[in-house]
Amino acid sequence: MSRKSATGGPVPVLVGERLTRHFGGFVANRDVTVALPHGKVTSIIGPNGAGKSTLFNMLTGTLAPTSGRLLLDGDDITGLPQHRYAGLGIAKSFQITSLFPGLSVIENVVAAVLAHLAPLDIWSGRRHEIEARHRALHLLEIVGLTTRRNHRADALSHGEQRSLEVAVALACDPVVLLLDEPTAGMSPEETRAVMALIRHLAEDRAVGLVEHKMGLVMEVSDTIYVLHQGEVLAHGSADEIQQDTRVREVYLGAHKRRAAA
C-alpha cells in the first residue's frame, strides 16, 4: 500500500532526527538528519571514516544515539532494544553475511519466517511450518534463488549468499529494509542483478543503502546523503550530488590522499 503525504509526495517512514553519536571524546556523527520515504531508495555515501557505519548502526538500533531521535511512522523508537526493531518492521542486511551455513537455502529462510511468526517457539511451532515454507518459497522467488533452494547455504556463490541474506531480512515483511554494502565482493553481473533487486524491493517499502560503488548508487538512488567528517555535507538526487562542487572536492581529496599513500 502506497503511503502519500497530504501534498501527494512520499511519506518518510523512518527518520533519523539530529542523530549524534560520541565514542568517548570522538564524535562519529553530529546532528545528522536523514529521511527514508516509502517506495524510494535512499543512499548514504561518503569517504572512509565519514561516519556511514555509525549512522547505519543507529538507524538499525545496533547503537543508541548519544542525542537525537529515531522516528518510525512518527513514533519515537529511540533507545528501544534491538530485538524490537524486526517486530516494528525494520530489517537489516549487514556487509558480513550471517547465515546458517550448514542448512539449506530454504531452511535458512524458513527459520527466519518462523522467528517472525512464532518468536517464542521457533523450532516446534508446527502449525506455522506450512505457512513458513510457502512464504520462504515466495521470498526465494523474489531474490532469484528458487532453483537453489535445496542447496546448502555454504555452497552458494558470494553473490547468492548476499541474495539469501536479503530473503532472510524480508522474512519479517519489513516496511524499512536497510542494506549495508549489499554488493561487496560481487562480480559486475551479480552487481547488476542486485541493482534490479533493490529497485524491485523499494516498490513496497523504504530502502536504505550504504554502498561504495558509485555507479550503483547513482543508478538506483532516489535520494543520496553525503557524509563528511560525521556530518551531512549534501543531500539530493543523483544529478544534484554529481554536480555539487563540495562533494567533488571531498571525493577528489580522498582519492588524492590514497594515491599519495
C-alpha positions in Angstrom: 0.0 0.0 0.0 1.5 3.3 -1.1 2.0 6.0 1.6 1.3 9.6 0.5 1.5 12.8 2.3 -1.2 15.5 2.1 0.7 17.0 -0.8 0.9 13.7 -2.7 4.6 13.1 -2.1 6.1 10.1 -0.4 5.9 9.9 3.4 9.1 9.4 5.3 8.7 6.0 7.1 12.0 6.1 9.1 13.5 9.5 10.1 16.8 10.0 12.0 16.5 13.4 13.5 19.7 15.2 14.5 21.4 12.0 15.4 24.7 12.4 17.2 27.0 9.6 18.5 30.0 10.1 20.8 32.7 7.4 21.5 34.4 9.0 24.4 35.8 12.3 23.1 35.4 11.3 19.5 32.2 12.5 17.6 31.4 9.9 14.9 28.1 11.7 13.8 26.9 15.1 14.6 23.4 16.4 14.1 22.7 14.1 11.2 19.1 14.1 9.9 18.0 11.6 7.2 14.6 10.6 6.0 13.7 7.3 4.3 10.4 7.6 2.3 8.2 4.7 1.3 8.7 3.5 -2.2 12.2 5.1 -2.5 15.8 4.1 -2.3 17.8 6.4 0.0 21.6 6.0 -0.1 24.3 7.1 2.3 27.7 7.7 0.9 31.0 9.3 1.9 34.7 8.7 2.2 36.2 6.2 4.6 35.8 7.5 8.2 32.8 9.7 7.3 30.5 8.1 9.8 28.4 5.9 7.5 28.7 2.7 9.6 27.9 4.5 12.8 24.8 6.1 11.2 23.7 2.8 9.8 24.1 1.2 13.2 21.9 3.9 14.8 19.2 3.5 12.1 19.1 -0.3 12.7 19.1 0.0 16.5 22.5 -1.6 16.9 23.8 1.6 18.5 21.7 4.1 20.6 22.4 7.7 19.7 24.1 10.0 22.2 21.5 12.5 21.3 18.8 12.9 18.6 15.7 10.8 17.8 14.7 7.9 15.6 11.1 8.1 14.4 9.2 5.3 12.7 5.9 6.5 11.2 6.1 9.4 13.5 6.6 7.3 16.7 9.7 7.8 18.7 11.6 4.5 18.9 14.9 5.9 20.1 16.7 3.5 22.5 14.4 0.5 22.1 16.1 -2.9 22.4 17.5 -4.0 19.1 15.3 -7.2 19.0 12.2 -4.9 18.9 13.2 -3.5 15.5 12.2 -6.5 13.4 8.8 -6.6 15.1 8.3 -3.0 14.2 9.1 -3.6 10.6 12.8 -2.6 10.3 15.0 -5.2 8.7 18.7 -5.1 8.0 21.4 -6.9 6.0 25.0 -6.3 7.0 28.1 -6.4 4.9 29.2 -9.7 6.5 26.7 -12.4 5.8 25.0 -14.0 8.9 23.5 -17.3 7.6 23.3 -20.8 8.9 25.9 -22.3 6.5 25.1 -26.0 7.3 21.4 -25.5 6.5 19.8 -25.5 3.1 18.8 -22.2 1.4 15.1 -22.8 2.1 15.8 -23.9 5.7 17.6 -20.6 6.3 14.5 -18.6 5.1 12.0 -20.9 6.9 13.9 -20.4 10.2 13.7 -16.6 9.7 10.0 -16.7 8.8 9.2 -18.9 11.9 11.2 -16.5 14.1 8.7 -13.8 12.9 5.6 -16.0 13.1 6.4 -17.8 16.3 9.2 -15.9 18.0 8.9 -17.8 21.3 8.6 -21.3 19.7 10.8 -21.1 16.6 11.7 -24.8 16.3 8.4 -26.5 17.4 5.8 -24.2 16.0 4.4 -26.9 13.8 1.2 -25.1 13.0 3.3 -22.4 11.3 5.6 -24.7 9.3 3.4 -24.9 6.1 2.8 -21.2 6.1 6.5 -20.6 6.7 7.5 -22.8 3.8 5.1 -21.1 1.4 6.4 -17.7 2.5 10.0 -18.8 2.1 9.4 -20.1 -1.4 7.9 -16.7 -2.3 10.9 -14.8 -0.9 13.3 -17.1 -2.7 11.5 -16.3 -6.0 11.8 -12.6 -5.3 15.6 -12.8 -4.9 16.1 -15.3 -7.7 17.1 -18.4 -5.6 14.2 -20.8 -6.2 16.3 -23.3 -8.2 19.0 -23.3 -5.4 16.5 -23.8 -2.5 17.8 -27.3 -1.6 21.5 -26.4 -1.7 23.4 -25.8 1.5 24.0 -22.1 2.1 27.7 -22.5 2.2 27.6 -24.0 -1.3 26.3 -20.7 -2.8 28.4 -18.1 -4.5 29.2 -14.9 -2.6 26.5 -13.0 -4.6 23.9 -15.8 -4.0 24.7 -15.7 -0.2 24.0 -11.9 -0.2 20.7 -12.5 -2.0 19.8 -15.2 0.5 20.6 -12.8 3.3 18.2 -10.3 1.7 15.5 -13.0 1.6 16.1 -13.7 5.3 15.8 -10.0 6.1 12.5 -9.9 4.2 11.0 -12.7 6.3 9.5 -10.2 8.7 7.8 -8.3 5.8 9.6 -5.1 6.7 8.4 -1.6 6.0 12.0 -0.5 6.1 14.9 -2.5 4.6 18.5 -1.3 5.4 21.3 -2.7 3.3 25.0 -2.3 4.2 27.3 -2.8 1.2 25.0 -5.3 -0.5 27.3 -5.8 -3.5 30.6 -6.1 -1.6 32.8 -8.7 -3.4 30.3 -9.2 -6.2 31.1 -9.6 -9.9 29.7 -7.0 -12.3 27.0 -9.4 -13.4 26.0 -10.1 -9.8 26.0 -6.4 -9.0 23.6 -5.7 -11.9 21.3 -8.3 -10.6 21.3 -6.8 -7.1 20.6 -3.3 -8.6 17.5 -4.7 -10.2 16.5 -6.4 -7.0 16.9 -3.2 -4.9 14.7 -1.3 -7.2 12.1 -4.0 -7.1 12.2 -4.2 -3.3 11.7 -0.5 -3.0 8.3 -0.7 -4.7 6.7 -1.8 -1.4 8.9 -0.3 1.3 11.5 2.2 2.2 15.0 1.0 1.3 18.2 2.5 2.9 21.5 1.7 1.3 25.2 2.2 2.4 27.3 1.4 -0.7 30.8 2.3 -2.0 30.1 1.5 -5.7 29.2 4.9 -7.0 27.8 3.6 -10.3 25.2 1.5 -8.4 24.4 4.4 -6.1 23.8 6.8 -8.9 21.7 4.3 -10.8 19.3 3.1 -8.1 19.0 6.0 -5.6 16.2 8.5 -5.4 17.9 10.5 -2.7 21.6 10.5 -1.7 23.0 11.8 1.6 26.8 12.5 1.5 28.5 12.3 4.9 31.8 14.0 5.6 33.6 14.1 9.0 30.4 12.8 10.6 28.0 15.4 9.2 25.7 15.7 6.2 27.7 17.6 3.6 24.9 17.4 0.9 21.8 15.6 0.0 19.7 15.4 -3.1 19.1 13.5 -6.3 21.9 11.7 -8.1 22.2 14.6 -10.6 22.3 17.1 -7.8 25.0 15.2 -5.9 27.1 14.7 -9.1 27.0 18.4 -9.8 27.8 19.5 -6.2 31.3 21.1 -6.1 31.7 20.4 -2.4 31.1 16.6 -2.9 33.5 16.5 -5.8 36.2 18.2 -3.7 35.7 15.8 -0.8 36.0 12.7 -3.1 38.8 14.2 -5.1 40.7 14.9 -1.9 40.1 11.4 -0.7 41.4 9.9 -4.0 44.5 12.2 -3.8 45.3 11.0 -0.3 45.0 7.4 -1.2 47.2 7.9 -4.3 49.9 9.6 -2.2 49.9 6.9 0.4 
